[in-house]
Amino acid sequence: MKKNRLENRGNRKRNSSPLWLVIILSGIVVLLVWLQGNIKYQKTIKEFNEELIKINQEVEKLKLSKEEEIDLLREEIEDNKKLNDLEASPSIKETQAVFEASPSEEGKE
């Protein structure tokens, strides 16, 4: 009877070991498939991030060019304001009136 029990235990161990082997191997396969999918996903994310970086750089360039245009326009507006102020000042108007009223040297001769 003891021999039968020992044989049965041995048989159970022999029969159960392929099941554990199948479970371990299937777990490894699942892990490898998951890792492969994860690597592909990370590559896709990396490519997407690179594209976003390129787009952001182009946007920054456009912003800088627009800011430069705005600065140039502001400078031009300030220059025009200064010119308008100079033209509107009474001293220039008086000087112009004096020159217009005085006879020219060519007319004297």
TIVO-2410 file (N, C-alpha, C; in nm, 3 decimals):
# residues 109
REC num residu      c1      c2      c3 atome chaine
REC   1      M   0.081  -0.119   0.000     N      A
REC   1      M   0.000   0.000   0.000    CA      A
REC   1      M   0.086   0.126   0.000     C      A
REC   2      K   0.193   0.119   0.078     N      A
REC   2      K   0.281   0.234   0.081    CA      A
REC   2      K   0.345   0.256  -0.055     C      A
REC   3      K   0.375   0.148  -0.123     N      A
REC   3      K   0.433   0.162  -0.256    CA      A
REC   3      K   0.335   0.229  -0.351     C      A
REC   4      N   0.212   0.193  -0.344     N      A
REC   4      N   0.111   0.254  -0.431    CA      A
REC   4      N   0.101   0.405  -0.407     C      A
REC   5      R   0.104   0.441  -0.279     N      A
REC   5      R   0.097   0.585  -0.248    CA      A
REC   5      R   0.217   0.658  -0.303     C      A
REC   6      L   0.335   0.601  -0.285     N      A
REC   6      L   0.456   0.665  -0.335    CA      A
REC   6      L   0.452   0.673  -0.488     C      A
REC   7      E   0.406   0.567  -0.551     N      A
REC   7      E   0.396   0.567  -0.697    CA      A
REC   7      E   0.294   0.671  -0.743     C      A
REC   8      N   0.183   0.679  -0.672     N      A
REC   8      N   0.082   0.777  -0.708    CA      A
REC   8      N   0.137   0.920  -0.695     C      A
REC   9      R   0.211   0.944  -0.587     N      A
REC   9      R   0.271   1.077  -0.569    CA      A
REC   9      R   0.367   1.107  -0.683     C      A
REC  10      G   0.447   1.010  -0.718     N      A
REC  10      G   0.541   1.029  -0.828    CA      A
REC  10      G   0.469   1.054  -0.959     C      A
REC  11      N   0.363   0.980  -0.979     N      A
REC  11      N   0.285   0.999  -1.101    CA      A
REC  11      N   0.223   1.137  -1.105     C      A
REC  12      R   0.173   1.183  -0.993     N      A
REC  12      R   0.113   1.317  -0.989    CA      A
REC  12      R   0.218   1.423  -1.022     C      A
REC  13      K   0.336   1.407  -0.966     N      A
REC  13      K   0.441   1.505  -0.992    CA      A
REC  13      K   0.481   1.501  -1.139     C      A
REC  14      R   0.492   1.385  -1.193     N      A
REC  14      R   0.529   1.373  -1.335    CA      A
REC  14      R   0.419   1.430  -1.424     C      A
REC  15      N   0.298   1.403  -1.392     N      A
REC  15      N   0.187   1.453  -1.472    CA      A
REC  15      N   0.168   1.603  -1.455     C      A
REC  16      S   0.196   1.659  -1.337     N      A
REC  16      S   0.172   1.801  -1.313    CA      A
REC  16      S   0.285   1.889  -1.365     C      A
REC  17      S   0.403   1.836  -1.381     N      A
REC  17      S   0.515   1.920  -1.424    CA      A
REC  17      S   0.495   1.976  -1.565     C      A
REC  18      P   0.443   1.904  -1.662     N      A
REC  18      P   0.419   1.966  -1.793    CA      A
REC  18      P   0.316   2.078  -1.785     C      A
REC  19      L   0.221   2.069  -1.695     N      A
REC  19      L   0.123   2.177  -1.681    CA      A
REC  19      L   0.191   2.304  -1.634     C      A
REC  20      W   0.279   2.292  -1.535     N      A
REC  20      W   0.352   2.411  -1.489    CA      A
REC  20      W   0.443   2.465  -1.598     C      A
REC  21      L   0.501   2.374  -1.673     N      A
REC  21      L   0.587   2.416  -1.783    CA      A
REC  21      L   0.506   2.493  -1.888     C      A
REC  22      V   0.388   2.445  -1.919     N      A
REC  22      V   0.300   2.513  -2.016    CA      A
REC  22      V   0.260   2.649  -1.962     C      A
REC  23      I   0.226   2.656  -1.834     N      A
REC  23      I   0.186   2.784  -1.775    CA      A
REC  23      I   0.302   2.883  -1.779     C      A
REC  24      I   0.421   2.839  -1.743     N      A
REC  24      I   0.538   2.928  -1.742    CA      A
REC  24      I   0.571   2.974  -1.884     C      A
REC  25      L   0.571   2.882  -1.979     N      A
REC  25      L   0.602   2.917  -2.118    CA      A
REC  25      L   0.497   3.012  -2.176     C      A
REC  26      S   0.371   2.986  -2.146     N      A
REC  26      S   0.267   3.077  -2.197    CA      A
REC  26      S   0.280   3.216  -2.133     C      A
REC  27      G   0.318   3.221  -2.007     N      A
REC  27      G   0.343   3.350  -1.941    CA      A
REC  27      G   0.458   3.424  -2.006     C      A
REC  28      I   0.563   3.352  -2.041     N      A
REC  28      I   0.677   3.413  -2.109    CA      A
REC  28      I   0.636   3.467  -2.246     C      A
REC  29      V   0.556   3.387  -2.318     N      A
REC  29      V   0.509   3.431  -2.450    CA      A
REC  29      V   0.424   3.557  -2.438     C      A
REC  30      V   0.334   3.557  -2.341     N      A
REC  30      V   0.248   3.675  -2.320    CA      A
REC  30      V   0.334   3.796  -2.286     C      A
REC  31      L   0.433   3.778  -2.201     N      A
REC  31      L   0.523   3.887  -2.163    CA      A
REC  31      L   0.599   3.939  -2.284     C      A
REC  32      L   0.650   3.849  -2.368     N      A
REC  32      L   0.723   3.892  -2.487    CA      A
REC  32      L   0.633   3.967  -2.586     C      A
REC  33      V   0.513   3.919  -2.605     N      A
REC  33      V   0.418   3.989  -2.694    CA      A
REC  33      V   0.386   4.127  -2.638     C      A
REC  34      W   0.365   4.135  -2.509     N      A
REC  34      W   0.336   4.265  -2.446    CA      A
REC  34      W   0.454   4.360  -2.462     C      A
REC  35      L   0.576   4.310  -2.440     N      A
REC  35      L   0.695   4.393  -2.455    CA      A
REC  35      L   0.711   4.442  -2.599     C      A
REC  36      Q   0.684   4.354  -2.693     N      A
REC  36      Q   0.695   4.392  -2.834    CA      A
REC  36      Q   0.594   4.502  -2.868     C      A
REC  37      G   0.471   4.487  -2.822     N      A
REC  37      G   0.369   4.591  -2.844    CA      A
REC  37      G   0.406   4.720  -2.774     C      A
REC  38      N   0.463   4.709  -2.654     N      A
REC  38      N   0.502   4.828  -2.579    CA      A
REC  38      N   0.615   4.902  -2.650     C      A
REC  39      I   0.709   4.827  -2.707     N      A
REC  39      I   0.820   4.889  -2.779    CA      A
REC  39      I   0.769   4.961  -2.903     C      A
REC  40      K   0.679   4.899  -2.977     N      A
REC  40      K   0.621   4.964  -3.095    CA      A
REC  40      K   0.545   5.091  -3.054     C      A
REC  41      Y   0.472   5.082  -2.945     N      A
REC  41      Y   0.396   5.197  -2.895    CA      A
REC  41      Y   0.491   5.311  -2.857     C      A
REC  42      Q   0.601   5.278  -2.791     N      A
REC  42      Q   0.698   5.381  -2.751    CA      A
REC  42      Q   0.764   5.444  -2.873     C      A
REC  43      K   0.791   5.365  -2.978     N      A
REC  43      K   0.848   5.420  -3.101    CA      A
REC  43      K   0.749   5.516  -3.165     C      A
REC  44      T   0.622   5.480  -3.165     N      A
REC  44      T   0.520   5.567  -3.222    CA      A
REC  44      T   0.511   5.696  -3.144     C      A
REC  45      I   0.515   5.687  -3.013     N      A
REC  45      I   0.510   5.807  -2.929    CA      A
REC  45      I   0.634   5.893  -2.954     C      A
REC  46      K   0.749   5.832  -2.969     N      A
REC  46      K   0.873   5.906  -2.993    CA      A
REC  46      K   0.864   5.981  -3.126     C      A
REC  47      E   0.816   5.916  -3.230     N      A
REC  47      E   0.801   5.981  -3.360    CA      A
REC  47      E   0.701   6.096  -3.350     C      A
REC  48      F   0.593   6.075  -3.279     N      A
REC  48      F   0.491   6.179  -3.262    CA      A
REC  48      F   0.550   6.299  -3.188     C      A
REC  49      N   0.627   6.273  -3.084     N      A
REC  49      N   0.691   6.381  -3.008    CA      A
REC  49      N   0.790   6.458  -3.094     C      A
REC  50      E   0.864   6.388  -3.180     N      A
REC  50      E   0.957   6.456  -3.269    CA      A
REC  50      E   0.884   6.549  -3.364     C      A
REC  51      E   0.771   6.503  -3.417     N      A
REC  51      E   0.690   6.587  -3.506    CA      A
REC  51      E   0.637   6.709  -3.431     C      A
REC  52      L   0.594   6.690  -3.307     N      A
REC  52      L   0.545   6.802  -3.227    CA      A
REC  52      L   0.656   6.904  -3.202     C      A
REC  53      I   0.776   6.856  -3.176     N      A
REC  53      I   0.889   6.946  -3.153    CA      A
REC  53      I   0.916   7.028  -3.279     C      A
REC  54      K   0.913   6.964  -3.396     N      A
REC  54      K   0.935   7.037  -3.521    CA      A
REC  54      K   0.828   7.143  -3.542     C      A
REC  55      I   0.704   7.107  -3.516     N      A
REC  55      I   0.593   7.203  -3.533    CA      A
REC  55      I   0.608   7.318  -3.436     C      A
REC  56      N   0.644   7.290  -3.313     N      A
REC  56      N   0.663   7.396  -3.214    CA      A
REC  56      N   0.776   7.490  -3.254     C      A
REC  57      Q   0.883   7.436  -3.311     N      A
REC  57      Q   0.994   7.520  -3.356    CA      A
REC  57      Q   0.949   7.613  -3.469     C      A
REC  58      E   0.869   7.560  -3.562     N      A
REC  58      E   0.819   7.642  -3.671    CA      A
REC  58      E   0.727   7.752  -3.618     C      A
REC  59      V   0.644   7.717  -3.520     N      A
REC  59      V   0.553   7.817  -3.461    CA      A
REC  59      V   0.633   7.926  -3.392     C      A
REC  60      E   0.739   7.889  -3.322     N      A
REC  60      E   0.823   7.988  -3.254    CA      A
REC  60      E   0.889   8.081  -3.356     C      A
REC  61      K   0.935   8.024  -3.468     N      A
REC  61      K   0.994   8.107  -3.572    CA      A
REC  61      K   0.892   8.207  -3.625     C      A
REC  62      L   0.770   8.160  -3.649     N      A
REC  62      L   0.665   8.249  -3.699    CA      A
REC  62      L   0.631   8.356  -3.596     C      A
REC  63      K   0.628   8.319  -3.469     N      A
REC  63      K   0.600   8.417  -3.364    CA      A
REC  63      K   0.708   8.524  -3.362     C      A
REC  64      L   0.834   8.480  -3.373     N      A
REC  64      L   0.945   8.576  -3.371    CA      A
REC  64      L   0.937   8.669  -3.491     C      A
REC  65      S   0.907   8.615  -3.608     N      A
REC  65      S   0.899   8.701  -3.726    CA      A
REC  65      S   0.783   8.799  -3.712     C      A
REC  66      K   0.671   8.755  -3.658     N      A
REC  66      K   0.557   8.845  -3.637    CA      A
REC  66      K   0.591   8.951  -3.533     C      A
REC  67      E   0.661   8.912  -3.428     N      A
REC  67      E   0.702   9.009  -3.325    CA      A
REC  67      E   0.798   9.112  -3.384     C      A
REC  68      E   0.888   9.067  -3.471     N      A
REC  68      E   0.980   9.160  -3.536    CA      A
REC  68      E   0.903   9.259  -3.624     C      A
REC  69      E   0.803   9.206  -3.698     N      A
REC  69      E   0.720   9.294  -3.782    CA      A
REC  69      E   0.646   9.395  -3.696     C      A
REC  70      I   0.593   9.351  -3.584     N      A
REC  70      I   0.520   9.440  -3.495    CA      A
REC  70      I   0.613   9.547  -3.440     C      A
REC  71      D   0.734   9.508  -3.402     N      A
REC  71      D   0.831   9.606  -3.351    CA      A
REC  71      D   0.866   9.708  -3.458     C      A
REC  72      L   0.887   9.662  -3.581     N      A
REC  72      L   0.919   9.756  -3.689    CA      A
REC  72      L   0.803   9.852  -3.714     C      A
REC  73      L   0.681   9.800  -3.711     N      A
REC  73      L   0.564   9.887  -3.730    CA      A
REC  73      L   0.551   9.988  -3.616     C      A
REC  74      R   0.579   9.946  -3.496     N      A
REC  74      R   0.574  10.039  -3.382    CA      A
REC  74      R   0.677  10.149  -3.397     C      A
REC  75      E   0.798  10.112  -3.440     N      A
REC  75      E   0.902  10.212  -3.461    CA      A
REC  75      E   0.860  10.310  -3.570     C      A
REC  76      E   0.801  10.258  -3.675     N      A
REC  76      E   0.755  10.344  -3.785    CA      A
REC  76      E   0.646  10.438  -3.737     C      A
REC  77      I   0.555  10.388  -3.655     N      A
REC  77      I   0.448  10.472  -3.602    CA      A
REC  77      I   0.507  10.582  -3.513     C      A
REC  78      E   0.604  10.546  -3.431     N      A
REC  78      E   0.667  10.646  -3.344    CA      A
REC  78      E   0.738  10.752  -3.427     C      A
REC  79      D   0.807  10.709  -3.533     N      A
REC  79      D   0.874  10.805  -3.621    CA      A
REC  79      D   0.773  10.898  -3.687     C      A
REC  80      N   0.661  10.842  -3.731     N      A
REC  80      N   0.557  10.925  -3.794    CA      A
REC  80      N   0.498  11.024  -3.694     C      A
REC  81      K   0.479  10.979  -3.571     N      A
REC  81      K   0.428  11.070  -3.468    CA      A
REC  81      K   0.525  11.185  -3.444     C      A
REC  82      K   0.654  11.152  -3.439     N      A
REC  82      K   0.755  11.256  -3.419    CA      A
REC  82      K   0.754  11.355  -3.535     C      A
REC  83      L   0.743  11.304  -3.656     N      A
REC  83      L   0.738  11.393  -3.772    CA      A
REC  83      L   0.613  11.480  -3.769     C      A
REC  84      N   0.501  11.423  -3.733     N      A
REC  84      N   0.377  11.501  -3.724    CA      A
REC  84      N   0.388  11.608  -3.616     C      A
REC  85      D   0.451  11.573  -3.504     N      A
REC  85      D   0.469  11.670  -3.398    CA      A
REC  85      D   0.560  11.784  -3.443     C      A
REC  86      L   0.665  11.750  -3.517     N      A
REC  86      L   0.755  11.854  -3.567    CA      A
REC  86      L   0.686  11.944  -3.668     C      A
REC  87      E   0.606  11.885  -3.754     N      A
REC  87      E   0.536  11.965  -3.854    CA      A
REC  87      E   0.430  12.055  -3.790     C      A
REC  88      A   0.372  12.007  -3.683     N      A
REC  88      A   0.266  12.083  -3.618    CA      A
REC  88      A   0.321  12.186  -3.520     C      A
REC  89      S   0.448  12.185  -3.489     N      A
REC  89      S   0.502  12.279  -3.390    CA      A
REC  89      S   0.501  12.421  -3.449     C      A
REC  90      P   0.470  12.523  -3.365     N      A
REC  90      P   0.456  12.660  -3.417    CA      A
REC  90      P   0.588  12.718  -3.468     C      A
REC  91      S   0.700  12.677  -3.415     N      A
REC  91      S   0.827  12.735  -3.459    CA      A
REC  91      S   0.855  12.701  -3.606     C      A
REC  92      I   0.824  12.580  -3.648     N      A
REC  92      I   0.847  12.543  -3.787    CA      A
REC  92      I   0.749  12.618  -3.877     C      A
REC  93      K   0.623  12.629  -3.833     N      A
REC  93      K   0.526  12.702  -3.913    CA      A
REC  93      K   0.568  12.849  -3.928     C      A
REC  94      E   0.615  12.908  -3.821     N      A
REC  94      E   0.660  13.047  -3.828    CA      A
REC  94      E   0.780  13.060  -3.920     C      A
REC  95      T   0.873  12.966  -3.911     N      A
REC  95      T   0.991  12.969  -3.998    CA      A
REC  95      T   0.950  12.956  -4.144     C      A
REC  96      Q   0.854  12.868  -4.171     N      A
REC  96      Q   0.807  12.852  -4.308    CA      A
REC  96      Q   0.740  12.980  -4.356     C      A
REC  97      A   0.661  13.043  -4.270     N      A
REC  97      A   0.592  13.167  -4.308    CA      A
REC  97      A   0.693  13.277  -4.336     C      A
REC  98      V   0.800  13.284  -4.257     N      A
REC  98      V   0.902  13.386  -4.279    CA      A
REC  98      V   0.970  13.366  -4.413     C      A
REC  99      F   1.005  13.241  -4.444     N      A
REC  99      F   1.070  13.215  -4.572    CA      A
REC  99      F   0.977  13.243  -4.689     C      A
REC 100      E   0.850  13.210  -4.675     N      A
REC 100      E   0.755  13.236  -4.783    CA      A
REC 100      E   0.732  13.385  -4.801     C      A
REC 101      A   0.733  13.462  -4.693     N      A
REC 101      A   0.706  13.605  -4.701    CA      A
REC 101      A   0.827  13.684  -4.750     C      A
REC 102      S   0.945  13.639  -4.721     N      A
REC 102      S   1.064  13.714  -4.760    CA      A
REC 102      S   1.093  13.694  -4.907     C      A
REC 103      P   1.135  13.800  -4.975     N      A
REC 103      P   1.169  13.784  -5.116    CA      A
REC 103      P   1.297  13.705  -5.132     C      A
REC 104      S   1.301  13.628  -5.234     N      A
REC 104      S   1.420  13.546  -5.257    CA      A
REC 104      S   1.533  13.632  -5.311     C      A
REC 105      E   1.654  13.585  -5.296     N      A
REC 105      E   1.770  13.659  -5.342    CA      A
REC 105      E   1.772  13.669  -5.494     C      A
REC 106      E   1.718  13.572  -5.562     N      A
REC 106      E   1.712  13.576  -5.708    CA      A
REC 106      E   1.620  13.688  -5.754     C      A
REC 107      G   1.512  13.706  -5.679     N      A
REC 107      G   1.416  13.811  -5.713    CA      A
REC 107      G   1.476  13.948  -5.695     C      A
REC 108      K   1.569  13.968  -5.601     N      A
REC 108      K   1.632  14.097  -5.574    CA      A
REC 108      K   1.722  14.137  -5.689     C      A
REC 109      E   1.788  14.047  -5.747     N      A
REC 109      E   1.884  14.079  -5.852    CA      A
REC 109      E   1.812  14.103  -5.978     C      A
***
